[in-house]
């Protein structure tokens, strides 16, 4: 963001806020069977940098070079980084996020579904015990497609210091049959 802003003589991030950038950490990337690659959200830079930003967009790279960028309102798709994106038929289940500290809700786990036909995103209410505000988990769809097994990750337990702890656990988010 900084280099592009310099090259095009844009306003400084300290004055104008962060410039849009596609160099990101914590972005998921999923190759679909039709050759498209779906890239979801992620963050640019560290929290102390004026170009730091956590995105809430979806970028689709097509085999022919075409790129589609989908932006969403925060109330539909909040900024997410360090999540998983698990392919389940024509949908991707997005689980977890580090997110902005003020947006975290300890005790809950963010779960959303991206419809690959319409590129709409919706929040999902799951059954089964939620692991908590988790980021960087490992998620695996079960064989019949009705649940996702979540292992490991880092957890915000809601302490005043905002510290994250590595978590060795296994949780199963269920009720995915009706996605």
GIMO-V603457 format. One record per residue. SS is DSSP state (~ for helix, > for strand, _ for the rest). BURIAL is b if it has 16 or more other C-alpha atoms within 10 Angstrom, else e. Layout:
{{SS BURIAL} {SS BURIAL}}
This chain:
{{_ b} {~ e} {~ e} {~ e} {~ b} {~ e} {~ e} {_ e} {_ e} {_ e} {_ e} {_ e} {~ b} {~ e} {~ e} {~ e} {_ e} {_ b} {_ b} {_ e} {_ b} {_ e} {_ e} {_ b} {> e} {_ b} {_ b} {> b} {> e} {> b} {> e} {_ e} {_ e} {_ e} {_ e} {_ b} {> b} {> b} {> b} {> b} {> b} {> b} {> b} {> b} {_ b} {_ e} {_ e} {_ e} {_ e} {_ b} {_ b} {_ b} {> b} {> b} {> b} {> b} {> b} {> b} {> b} {> b} {> b} {_ e} {_ e} {_ e} {_ e} {_ e} {> e} {> e} {> e} {> e} {> e} {_ e} {_ e} {_ e} {_ e} {_ e} {_ b} {_ b} {_ b} {_ b} {_ b} {_ b} {_ b} {> b} {> b} {> b} {> b} {> b} {_ e} {_ e} {> b} {> b} {> b} {> b} {> b} {_ b} {_ b} {_ b} {_ b} {_ e} {~ e} {~ e} {~ e} {_ b} {_ e} {_ e} {_ e} {_ e} {_ b} {_ b} {> b} {> b} {> b} {> b} {> b} {_ e} {_ e} {_ e} {_ e} {_ e} {> b} {> b} {> e} {_ b} {_ e} {_ e} {> e} {_ e} {_ e} {_ b} {_ b} {_ b} {> b} {> b} {> b} {_ b} {_ b} {> b} {> b} {> b} {> b} {_ e} {_ e} {_ e} {_ e} {_ e} {_ b} {> b} {> e} {> b} {> b} {_ b} {_ b} {> b} {> b} {> b} {_ b} {_ b} {_ e} {_ e} {_ e} {_ e} {_ e} {> b} {> e} {> e} {_ b} {_ e} {_ e} {> e} {> b} {> b} {> b} {> b} {_ b} {_ b} {_ e} {_ e} {_ b}}
